[in-house]
């Protein structure tokens, strides 16, 4: 379970987690959370005007377009990382700095992406994330690994909470605030 987000001395956001004992049906419950949050995100996308789409978010300092596209794309990519963690095949050499650099580059490249493209990516990514999480056993959810070489190991459940559930809340909360929704 997620506890807090802090900023380290280098200005990087660090999320603190408290391991949660897996219980029967935990994957299904997590999948339903992702599904609900992704549907809410889609509703938000549909409410955004063309002017909102071009605004810059206060939190990310990216356009709403880039922020939404980033989140939609992560829903498609995180399941691969999740599968690597539960199979014990994380590639290594991946740091939070590398992730931040990738995200900054993505924000530049997709600053003017279309809402339709982003909506399609959100639907595709959410379906993939939900199916992947729904298919995980409690034993797999408890599996731990070093996703980032510069951070403590995390469980699959912690990765799901941080990179899927909370990630949706953070970015779409930022978009809603920017658009005044």
Rosetta constraint file for C-alpha pairs under 8 A:
AtomPair CA 1 CA 17 HARMONIC 5.54 0.50
AtomPair CA 1 CA 18 HARMONIC 5.13 0.50
AtomPair CA 1 CA 19 HARMONIC 5.98 0.50
AtomPair CA 1 CA 20 HARMONIC 5.86 0.50
AtomPair CA 1 CA 158 HARMONIC 6.61 0.50
AtomPair CA 1 CA 161 HARMONIC 7.08 0.50
AtomPair CA 2 CA 15 HARMONIC 7.27 0.50
AtomPair CA 2 CA 16 HARMONIC 6.14 0.50
AtomPair CA 2 CA 17 HARMONIC 4.42 0.50
AtomPair CA 2 CA 18 HARMONIC 6.21 0.50
AtomPair CA 2 CA 158 HARMONIC 7.40 0.50
AtomPair CA 2 CA 161 HARMONIC 6.94 0.50
AtomPair CA 2 CA 162 HARMONIC 7.16 0.50
AtomPair CA 3 CA 15 HARMONIC 7.52 0.50
AtomPair CA 3 CA 16 HARMONIC 5.50 0.50
AtomPair CA 3 CA 17 HARMONIC 5.31 0.50
AtomPair CA 3 CA 18 HARMONIC 6.49 0.50
AtomPair CA 4 CA 15 HARMONIC 5.78 0.50
AtomPair CA 4 CA 16 HARMONIC 5.30 0.50
AtomPair CA 4 CA 17 HARMONIC 7.30 0.50
AtomPair CA 5 CA 13 HARMONIC 6.45 0.50
AtomPair CA 5 CA 14 HARMONIC 5.52 0.50
AtomPair CA 5 CA 15 HARMONIC 4.31 0.50
AtomPair CA 5 CA 16 HARMONIC 6.17 0.50
AtomPair CA 6 CA 13 HARMONIC 5.63 0.50
AtomPair CA 6 CA 14 HARMONIC 5.18 0.50
AtomPair CA 6 CA 15 HARMONIC 6.31 0.50
AtomPair CA 6 CA 16 HARMONIC 7.72 0.50
AtomPair CA 7 CA 11 HARMONIC 5.45 0.50
AtomPair CA 7 CA 12 HARMONIC 5.37 0.50
AtomPair CA 7 CA 13 HARMONIC 4.53 0.50
AtomPair CA 7 CA 14 HARMONIC 5.84 0.50
AtomPair CA 8 CA 12 HARMONIC 5.41 0.50
AtomPair CA 8 CA 13 HARMONIC 6.43 0.50
AtomPair CA 8 CA 14 HARMONIC 6.61 0.50
AtomPair CA 15 CA 162 HARMONIC 7.52 0.50
AtomPair CA 17 CA 158 HARMONIC 6.76 0.50
AtomPair CA 19 CA 155 HARMONIC 7.64 0.50
AtomPair CA 19 CA 158 HARMONIC 7.21 0.50
AtomPair CA 21 CA 142 HARMONIC 7.74 0.50
AtomPair CA 22 CA 26 HARMONIC 6.32 0.50
AtomPair CA 22 CA 138 HARMONIC 5.49 0.50
AtomPair CA 22 CA 139 HARMONIC 7.61 0.50
AtomPair CA 22 CA 141 HARMONIC 7.01 0.50
AtomPair CA 22 CA 142 HARMONIC 6.57 0.50
AtomPair CA 23 CA 138 HARMONIC 6.43 0.50
AtomPair CA 24 CA 138 HARMONIC 6.54 0.50
AtomPair CA 25 CA 29 HARMONIC 6.40 0.50
AtomPair CA 25 CA 137 HARMONIC 7.89 0.50
AtomPair CA 25 CA 138 HARMONIC 7.33 0.50
AtomPair CA 26 CA 30 HARMONIC 6.16 0.50
AtomPair CA 26 CA 137 HARMONIC 7.88 0.50
AtomPair CA 26 CA 138 HARMONIC 6.43 0.50
AtomPair CA 27 CA 31 HARMONIC 6.01 0.50
AtomPair CA 27 CA 133 HARMONIC 5.54 0.50
AtomPair CA 27 CA 134 HARMONIC 4.87 0.50
AtomPair CA 27 CA 135 HARMONIC 6.85 0.50
AtomPair CA 27 CA 136 HARMONIC 5.64 0.50
AtomPair CA 27 CA 137 HARMONIC 6.55 0.50
AtomPair CA 27 CA 138 HARMONIC 6.93 0.50
AtomPair CA 27 CA 141 HARMONIC 7.41 0.50
AtomPair CA 28 CA 32 HARMONIC 6.19 0.50
AtomPair CA 28 CA 133 HARMONIC 7.25 0.50
AtomPair CA 28 CA 134 HARMONIC 4.86 0.50
AtomPair CA 28 CA 135 HARMONIC 7.90 0.50
AtomPair CA 29 CA 33 HARMONIC 6.41 0.50
AtomPair CA 30 CA 34 HARMONIC 6.36 0.50
AtomPair CA 30 CA 133 HARMONIC 6.92 0.50
AtomPair CA 30 CA 134 HARMONIC 7.42 0.50
AtomPair CA 30 CA 160 HARMONIC 7.86 0.50
AtomPair CA 31 CA 35 HARMONIC 6.09 0.50
AtomPair CA 31 CA 129 HARMONIC 7.69 0.50
AtomPair CA 31 CA 130 HARMONIC 4.83 0.50
AtomPair CA 31 CA 131 HARMONIC 7.38 0.50
AtomPair CA 31 CA 133 HARMONIC 5.53 0.50
AtomPair CA 31 CA 134 HARMONIC 5.28 0.50
AtomPair CA 32 CA 36 HARMONIC 6.09 0.50
AtomPair CA 32 CA 130 HARMONIC 7.41 0.50
AtomPair CA 33 CA 37 HARMONIC 6.14 0.50
AtomPair CA 33 CA 165 HARMONIC 6.98 0.50
AtomPair CA 34 CA 38 HARMONIC 5.93 0.50
AtomPair CA 34 CA 126 HARMONIC 7.33 0.50
AtomPair CA 34 CA 129 HARMONIC 7.69 0.50
AtomPair CA 34 CA 130 HARMONIC 6.40 0.50
AtomPair CA 34 CA 164 HARMONIC 6.88 0.50
AtomPair CA 34 CA 165 HARMONIC 5.73 0.50
AtomPair CA 35 CA 39 HARMONIC 6.21 0.50
AtomPair CA 35 CA 126 HARMONIC 6.73 0.50
AtomPair CA 35 CA 127 HARMONIC 7.83 0.50
AtomPair CA 35 CA 130 HARMONIC 6.32 0.50
AtomPair CA 36 CA 40 HARMONIC 6.29 0.50
AtomPair CA 37 CA 41 HARMONIC 6.13 0.50
AtomPair CA 37 CA 165 HARMONIC 7.29 0.50
AtomPair CA 37 CA 168 HARMONIC 6.75 0.50
AtomPair CA 37 CA 169 HARMONIC 7.46 0.50
AtomPair CA 38 CA 42 HARMONIC 6.19 0.50
AtomPair CA 38 CA 122 HARMONIC 7.44 0.50
AtomPair CA 38 CA 123 HARMONIC 7.81 0.50
AtomPair CA 38 CA 126 HARMONIC 6.21 0.50
AtomPair CA 38 CA 168 HARMONIC 7.26 0.50
AtomPair CA 39 CA 43 HARMONIC 6.32 0.50
AtomPair CA 40 CA 44 HARMONIC 6.31 0.50
AtomPair CA 41 CA 45 HARMONIC 6.24 0.50
AtomPair CA 41 CA 168 HARMONIC 7.48 0.50
AtomPair CA 41 CA 172 HARMONIC 6.28 0.50
AtomPair CA 42 CA 46 HARMONIC 6.27 0.50
AtomPair CA 42 CA 119 HARMONIC 6.75 0.50
AtomPair CA 42 CA 122 HARMONIC 7.38 0.50
AtomPair CA 42 CA 123 HARMONIC 7.94 0.50
AtomPair CA 43 CA 47 HARMONIC 6.46 0.50
AtomPair CA 44 CA 48 HARMONIC 6.56 0.50
AtomPair CA 44 CA 172 HARMONIC 7.71 0.50
AtomPair CA 44 CA 176 HARMONIC 7.21 0.50
AtomPair CA 44 CA 181 HARMONIC 7.94 0.50
AtomPair CA 45 CA 68 HARMONIC 7.98 0.50
AtomPair CA 45 CA 115 HARMONIC 7.41 0.50
AtomPair CA 45 CA 119 HARMONIC 7.13 0.50
AtomPair CA 48 CA 52 HARMONIC 5.63 0.50
AtomPair CA 48 CA 53 HARMONIC 6.37 0.50
AtomPair CA 48 CA 179 HARMONIC 7.14 0.50
AtomPair CA 49 CA 53 HARMONIC 6.25 0.50
AtomPair CA 50 CA 54 HARMONIC 6.75 0.50
AtomPair CA 51 CA 55 HARMONIC 6.67 0.50
AtomPair CA 52 CA 64 HARMONIC 6.97 0.50
AtomPair CA 52 CA 178 HARMONIC 7.66 0.50
AtomPair CA 52 CA 179 HARMONIC 5.49 0.50
AtomPair CA 53 CA 63 HARMONIC 6.99 0.50
AtomPair CA 53 CA 64 HARMONIC 5.10 0.50
AtomPair CA 53 CA 65 HARMONIC 5.25 0.50
AtomPair CA 53 CA 115 HARMONIC 7.71 0.50
AtomPair CA 54 CA 63 HARMONIC 5.66 0.50
AtomPair CA 54 CA 64 HARMONIC 6.07 0.50
AtomPair CA 54 CA 65 HARMONIC 6.49 0.50
AtomPair CA 54 CA 111 HARMONIC 7.91 0.50
AtomPair CA 54 CA 112 HARMONIC 7.35 0.50
AtomPair CA 55 CA 63 HARMONIC 5.40 0.50
AtomPair CA 55 CA 64 HARMONIC 5.77 0.50
AtomPair CA 55 CA 178 HARMONIC 7.17 0.50
AtomPair CA 55 CA 179 HARMONIC 7.71 0.50
AtomPair CA 56 CA 61 HARMONIC 5.78 0.50
AtomPair CA 56 CA 62 HARMONIC 5.21 0.50
AtomPair CA 56 CA 63 HARMONIC 4.13 0.50
AtomPair CA 56 CA 64 HARMONIC 5.88 0.50
AtomPair CA 56 CA 178 HARMONIC 7.34 0.50
AtomPair CA 57 CA 61 HARMONIC 5.09 0.50
AtomPair CA 57 CA 62 HARMONIC 5.65 0.50
AtomPair CA 57 CA 63 HARMONIC 6.01 0.50
AtomPair CA 57 CA 64 HARMONIC 6.15 0.50
AtomPair CA 57 CA 67 HARMONIC 7.96 0.50
AtomPair CA 57 CA 174 HARMONIC 6.40 0.50
AtomPair CA 57 CA 175 HARMONIC 6.51 0.50
AtomPair CA 57 CA 178 HARMONIC 5.56 0.50
AtomPair CA 58 CA 62 HARMONIC 7.98 0.50
AtomPair CA 58 CA 174 HARMONIC 7.32 0.50
AtomPair CA 58 CA 178 HARMONIC 7.10 0.50
AtomPair CA 59 CA 174 HARMONIC 6.35 0.50
AtomPair CA 60 CA 67 HARMONIC 7.40 0.50
AtomPair CA 60 CA 174 HARMONIC 7.90 0.50
AtomPair CA 62 CA 66 HARMONIC 6.01 0.50
AtomPair CA 62 CA 67 HARMONIC 6.08 0.50
AtomPair CA 62 CA 107 HARMONIC 6.10 0.50
AtomPair CA 62 CA 111 HARMONIC 7.14 0.50
AtomPair CA 63 CA 67 HARMONIC 6.16 0.50
AtomPair CA 63 CA 107 HARMONIC 7.59 0.50
AtomPair CA 63 CA 111 HARMONIC 5.61 0.50
AtomPair CA 63 CA 112 HARMONIC 7.86 0.50
AtomPair CA 64 CA 68 HARMONIC 6.03 0.50
AtomPair CA 64 CA 111 HARMONIC 7.86 0.50
AtomPair CA 64 CA 175 HARMONIC 5.98 0.50
AtomPair CA 64 CA 178 HARMONIC 7.83 0.50
AtomPair CA 65 CA 69 HARMONIC 6.07 0.50
AtomPair CA 65 CA 110 HARMONIC 7.00 0.50
AtomPair CA 65 CA 111 HARMONIC 5.75 0.50
AtomPair CA 65 CA 112 HARMONIC 6.25 0.50
AtomPair CA 65 CA 113 HARMONIC 6.09 0.50
AtomPair CA 65 CA 114 HARMONIC 7.29 0.50
AtomPair CA 65 CA 115 HARMONIC 7.04 0.50
AtomPair CA 65 CA 118 HARMONIC 7.92 0.50
AtomPair CA 66 CA 70 HARMONIC 5.90 0.50
AtomPair CA 66 CA 106 HARMONIC 7.43 0.50
AtomPair CA 66 CA 107 HARMONIC 5.02 0.50
AtomPair CA 66 CA 108 HARMONIC 7.57 0.50
AtomPair CA 66 CA 110 HARMONIC 5.03 0.50
AtomPair CA 66 CA 111 HARMONIC 4.64 0.50
AtomPair CA 66 CA 112 HARMONIC 7.11 0.50
AtomPair CA 66 CA 113 HARMONIC 7.04 0.50
AtomPair CA 67 CA 71 HARMONIC 6.36 0.50
AtomPair CA 67 CA 107 HARMONIC 7.05 0.50
AtomPair CA 67 CA 171 HARMONIC 6.59 0.50
AtomPair CA 67 CA 175 HARMONIC 7.53 0.50
AtomPair CA 68 CA 72 HARMONIC 6.13 0.50
AtomPair CA 68 CA 118 HARMONIC 6.86 0.50
AtomPair CA 68 CA 171 HARMONIC 7.22 0.50
AtomPair CA 68 CA 172 HARMONIC 7.23 0.50
AtomPair CA 68 CA 175 HARMONIC 7.67 0.50
AtomPair CA 69 CA 73 HARMONIC 5.97 0.50
AtomPair CA 69 CA 110 HARMONIC 7.07 0.50
AtomPair CA 69 CA 113 HARMONIC 7.64 0.50
AtomPair CA 69 CA 118 HARMONIC 5.25 0.50
AtomPair CA 69 CA 121 HARMONIC 7.61 0.50
AtomPair CA 69 CA 122 HARMONIC 7.76 0.50
AtomPair CA 70 CA 74 HARMONIC 6.14 0.50
AtomPair CA 70 CA 103 HARMONIC 7.47 0.50
AtomPair CA 70 CA 106 HARMONIC 7.13 0.50
AtomPair CA 70 CA 107 HARMONIC 7.27 0.50
AtomPair CA 71 CA 75 HARMONIC 6.44 0.50
AtomPair CA 71 CA 122 HARMONIC 7.68 0.50
AtomPair CA 71 CA 167 HARMONIC 7.31 0.50
AtomPair CA 71 CA 168 HARMONIC 6.66 0.50
AtomPair CA 71 CA 171 HARMONIC 6.91 0.50
AtomPair CA 72 CA 76 HARMONIC 6.91 0.50
AtomPair CA 72 CA 118 HARMONIC 6.59 0.50
AtomPair CA 72 CA 119 HARMONIC 7.73 0.50
AtomPair CA 72 CA 121 HARMONIC 5.59 0.50
AtomPair CA 72 CA 122 HARMONIC 4.22 0.50
AtomPair CA 72 CA 123 HARMONIC 7.85 0.50
AtomPair CA 72 CA 125 HARMONIC 6.16 0.50
AtomPair CA 72 CA 126 HARMONIC 7.64 0.50
AtomPair CA 73 CA 77 HARMONIC 6.35 0.50
AtomPair CA 73 CA 121 HARMONIC 6.42 0.50
AtomPair CA 73 CA 122 HARMONIC 7.00 0.50
AtomPair CA 73 CA 125 HARMONIC 6.55 0.50
AtomPair CA 74 CA 78 HARMONIC 5.65 0.50
AtomPair CA 74 CA 125 HARMONIC 7.38 0.50
AtomPair CA 74 CA 163 HARMONIC 7.82 0.50
AtomPair CA 74 CA 164 HARMONIC 7.84 0.50
AtomPair CA 75 CA 79 HARMONIC 7.20 0.50
AtomPair CA 75 CA 122 HARMONIC 7.16 0.50
AtomPair CA 75 CA 125 HARMONIC 4.49 0.50
AtomPair CA 75 CA 126 HARMONIC 5.64 0.50
AtomPair CA 75 CA 128 HARMONIC 7.36 0.50
AtomPair CA 75 CA 129 HARMONIC 5.84 0.50
AtomPair CA 75 CA 164 HARMONIC 6.60 0.50
AtomPair CA 76 CA 80 HARMONIC 8.00 0.50
AtomPair CA 76 CA 121 HARMONIC 7.74 0.50
AtomPair CA 76 CA 124 HARMONIC 6.99 0.50
AtomPair CA 76 CA 125 HARMONIC 3.87 0.50
AtomPair CA 76 CA 126 HARMONIC 6.96 0.50
AtomPair CA 76 CA 128 HARMONIC 6.25 0.50
AtomPair CA 76 CA 129 HARMONIC 6.58 0.50
AtomPair CA 77 CA 81 HARMONIC 6.93 0.50
AtomPair CA 77 CA 125 HARMONIC 7.66 0.50
AtomPair CA 78 CA 82 HARMONIC 6.04 0.50
AtomPair CA 78 CA 129 HARMONIC 7.31 0.50
AtomPair CA 78 CA 163 HARMONIC 6.95 0.50
AtomPair CA 78 CA 164 HARMONIC 7.48 0.50
AtomPair CA 79 CA 83 HARMONIC 6.07 0.50
AtomPair CA 79 CA 128 HARMONIC 7.06 0.50
AtomPair CA 79 CA 129 HARMONIC 5.59 0.50
AtomPair CA 79 CA 132 HARMONIC 6.17 0.50
AtomPair CA 79 CA 133 HARMONIC 7.79 0.50
AtomPair CA 80 CA 84 HARMONIC 6.25 0.50
AtomPair CA 81 CA 85 HARMONIC 6.21 0.50
AtomPair CA 81 CA 90 HARMONIC 7.31 0.50
AtomPair CA 81 CA 147 HARMONIC 7.92 0.50
AtomPair CA 82 CA 86 HARMONIC 6.32 0.50
AtomPair CA 82 CA 156 HARMONIC 6.31 0.50
AtomPair CA 82 CA 159 HARMONIC 7.25 0.50
AtomPair CA 82 CA 160 HARMONIC 7.72 0.50
AtomPair CA 83 CA 87 HARMONIC 6.07 0.50
AtomPair CA 84 CA 88 HARMONIC 6.02 0.50
AtomPair CA 84 CA 89 HARMONIC 4.79 0.50
AtomPair CA 84 CA 90 HARMONIC 5.00 0.50
AtomPair CA 84 CA 91 HARMONIC 7.89 0.50
AtomPair CA 85 CA 89 HARMONIC 6.11 0.50
AtomPair CA 85 CA 90 HARMONIC 5.53 0.50
AtomPair CA 85 CA 143 HARMONIC 7.32 0.50
AtomPair CA 85 CA 144 HARMONIC 7.03 0.50
AtomPair CA 85 CA 145 HARMONIC 5.88 0.50
AtomPair CA 85 CA 147 HARMONIC 7.29 0.50
AtomPair CA 85 CA 156 HARMONIC 6.67 0.50
AtomPair CA 86 CA 140 HARMONIC 5.59 0.50
AtomPair CA 86 CA 141 HARMONIC 7.49 0.50
AtomPair CA 86 CA 143 HARMONIC 5.78 0.50
AtomPair CA 86 CA 144 HARMONIC 7.52 0.50
AtomPair CA 86 CA 156 HARMONIC 6.68 0.50
AtomPair CA 88 CA 145 HARMONIC 7.13 0.50
AtomPair CA 90 CA 145 HARMONIC 7.46 0.50
AtomPair CA 90 CA 146 HARMONIC 7.36 0.50
AtomPair CA 90 CA 147 HARMONIC 6.67 0.50
AtomPair CA 92 CA 146 HARMONIC 7.51 0.50
AtomPair CA 92 CA 147 HARMONIC 7.24 0.50
AtomPair CA 92 CA 148 HARMONIC 7.24 0.50
AtomPair CA 92 CA 149 HARMONIC 6.55 0.50
AtomPair CA 93 CA 148 HARMONIC 7.37 0.50
AtomPair CA 93 CA 149 HARMONIC 6.02 0.50
AtomPair CA 94 CA 98 HARMONIC 6.48 0.50
AtomPair CA 94 CA 99 HARMONIC 7.52 0.50
AtomPair CA 94 CA 147 HARMONIC 7.10 0.50
AtomPair CA 94 CA 148 HARMONIC 5.18 0.50
AtomPair CA 94 CA 149 HARMONIC 5.86 0.50
AtomPair CA 95 CA 99 HARMONIC 6.40 0.50
AtomPair CA 95 CA 148 HARMONIC 4.77 0.50
AtomPair CA 95 CA 149 HARMONIC 5.39 0.50
AtomPair CA 95 CA 150 HARMONIC 5.61 0.50
AtomPair CA 95 CA 151 HARMONIC 7.85 0.50
AtomPair CA 96 CA 100 HARMONIC 6.07 0.50
AtomPair CA 96 CA 148 HARMONIC 6.32 0.50
AtomPair CA 96 CA 150 HARMONIC 6.86 0.50
AtomPair CA 96 CA 151 HARMONIC 7.93 0.50
AtomPair CA 97 CA 101 HARMONIC 6.17 0.50
AtomPair CA 98 CA 102 HARMONIC 6.15 0.50
AtomPair CA 99 CA 103 HARMONIC 6.11 0.50
AtomPair CA 100 CA 104 HARMONIC 6.14 0.50
AtomPair CA 101 CA 105 HARMONIC 6.22 0.50
AtomPair CA 102 CA 106 HARMONIC 6.11 0.50
AtomPair CA 103 CA 107 HARMONIC 6.13 0.50
AtomPair CA 104 CA 108 HARMONIC 6.50 0.50
AtomPair CA 105 CA 109 HARMONIC 6.28 0.50
AtomPair CA 106 CA 110 HARMONIC 5.99 0.50
AtomPair CA 107 CA 111 HARMONIC 5.65 0.50
AtomPair CA 113 CA 117 HARMONIC 7.18 0.50
AtomPair CA 113 CA 118 HARMONIC 7.35 0.50
AtomPair CA 114 CA 118 HARMONIC 6.32 0.50
AtomPair CA 115 CA 119 HARMONIC 5.99 0.50
AtomPair CA 116 CA 120 HARMONIC 6.21 0.50
AtomPair CA 117 CA 121 HARMONIC 6.23 0.50
AtomPair CA 118 CA 122 HARMONIC 6.02 0.50
AtomPair CA 119 CA 123 HARMONIC 6.30 0.50
AtomPair CA 120 CA 124 HARMONIC 6.21 0.50
AtomPair CA 121 CA 125 HARMONIC 5.84 0.50
AtomPair CA 122 CA 126 HARMONIC 5.86 0.50
AtomPair CA 123 CA 127 HARMONIC 6.16 0.50
AtomPair CA 124 CA 128 HARMONIC 6.31 0.50
AtomPair CA 125 CA 129 HARMONIC 6.05 0.50
AtomPair CA 126 CA 130 HARMONIC 5.94 0.50
AtomPair CA 127 CA 131 HARMONIC 6.08 0.50
AtomPair CA 128 CA 132 HARMONIC 6.09 0.50
AtomPair CA 129 CA 133 HARMONIC 6.09 0.50
AtomPair CA 130 CA 134 HARMONIC 5.85 0.50
AtomPair CA 131 CA 135 HARMONIC 6.20 0.50
AtomPair CA 132 CA 136 HARMONIC 6.79 0.50
AtomPair CA 133 CA 160 HARMONIC 7.80 0.50
AtomPair CA 136 CA 140 HARMONIC 5.83 0.50
AtomPair CA 136 CA 141 HARMONIC 6.41 0.50
AtomPair CA 137 CA 141 HARMONIC 6.25 0.50
AtomPair CA 138 CA 142 HARMONIC 6.34 0.50
AtomPair CA 139 CA 143 HARMONIC 6.51 0.50
AtomPair CA 140 CA 156 HARMONIC 6.91 0.50
AtomPair CA 141 CA 155 HARMONIC 6.50 0.50
AtomPair CA 141 CA 156 HARMONIC 4.72 0.50
AtomPair CA 141 CA 157 HARMONIC 4.92 0.50
AtomPair CA 142 CA 155 HARMONIC 5.41 0.50
AtomPair CA 142 CA 156 HARMONIC 6.09 0.50
AtomPair CA 142 CA 157 HARMONIC 6.47 0.50
AtomPair CA 143 CA 155 HARMONIC 5.22 0.50
AtomPair CA 143 CA 156 HARMONIC 5.84 0.50
AtomPair CA 144 CA 153 HARMONIC 6.09 0.50
AtomPair CA 144 CA 154 HARMONIC 5.12 0.50
AtomPair CA 144 CA 155 HARMONIC 4.01 0.50
AtomPair CA 144 CA 156 HARMONIC 6.35 0.50
AtomPair CA 145 CA 153 HARMONIC 4.83 0.50
AtomPair CA 145 CA 154 HARMONIC 5.59 0.50
AtomPair CA 145 CA 155 HARMONIC 6.45 0.50
AtomPair CA 146 CA 151 HARMONIC 7.23 0.50
AtomPair CA 146 CA 152 HARMONIC 6.48 0.50
AtomPair CA 146 CA 153 HARMONIC 4.16 0.50
AtomPair CA 146 CA 154 HARMONIC 6.39 0.50
AtomPair CA 147 CA 151 HARMONIC 7.77 0.50
AtomPair CA 147 CA 153 HARMONIC 6.60 0.50
AtomPair CA 147 CA 154 HARMONIC 7.12 0.50
AtomPair CA 148 CA 152 HARMONIC 7.57 0.50
AtomPair CA 148 CA 153 HARMONIC 7.64 0.50
AtomPair CA 154 CA 158 HARMONIC 5.96 0.50
AtomPair CA 154 CA 159 HARMONIC 6.64 0.50
AtomPair CA 155 CA 159 HARMONIC 6.29 0.50
AtomPair CA 156 CA 160 HARMONIC 6.16 0.50
AtomPair CA 157 CA 161 HARMONIC 6.19 0.50
AtomPair CA 158 CA 162 HARMONIC 6.02 0.50
AtomPair CA 159 CA 163 HARMONIC 5.56 0.50
AtomPair CA 159 CA 164 HARMONIC 7.50 0.50
AtomPair CA 160 CA 164 HARMONIC 5.17 0.50
AtomPair CA 160 CA 165 HARMONIC 6.48 0.50
AtomPair CA 161 CA 165 HARMONIC 4.84 0.50
AtomPair CA 161 CA 166 HARMONIC 5.78 0.50
AtomPair CA 161 CA 167 HARMONIC 7.91 0.50
AtomPair CA 162 CA 166 HARMONIC 5.18 0.50
AtomPair CA 162 CA 167 HARMONIC 6.05 0.50
AtomPair CA 163 CA 167 HARMONIC 5.25 0.50
AtomPair CA 164 CA 168 HARMONIC 6.13 0.50
AtomPair CA 165 CA 169 HARMONIC 6.67 0.50
AtomPair CA 166 CA 170 HARMONIC 6.06 0.50
AtomPair CA 167 CA 171 HARMONIC 6.19 0.50
AtomPair CA 168 CA 172 HARMONIC 5.80 0.50
AtomPair CA 168 CA 173 HARMONIC 7.87 0.50
AtomPair CA 169 CA 173 HARMONIC 5.51 0.50
AtomPair CA 170 CA 174 HARMONIC 6.18 0.50
AtomPair CA 171 CA 175 HARMONIC 6.24 0.50
AtomPair CA 172 CA 176 HARMONIC 5.99 0.50
AtomPair CA 173 CA 177 HARMONIC 6.15 0.50
AtomPair CA 174 CA 178 HARMONIC 6.13 0.50
AtomPair CA 175 CA 179 HARMONIC 6.09 0.50
AtomPair CA 176 CA 180 HARMONIC 5.76 0.50
AtomPair CA 176 CA 181 HARMONIC 4.81 0.50
AtomPair CA 177 CA 181 HARMONIC 6.31 0.50
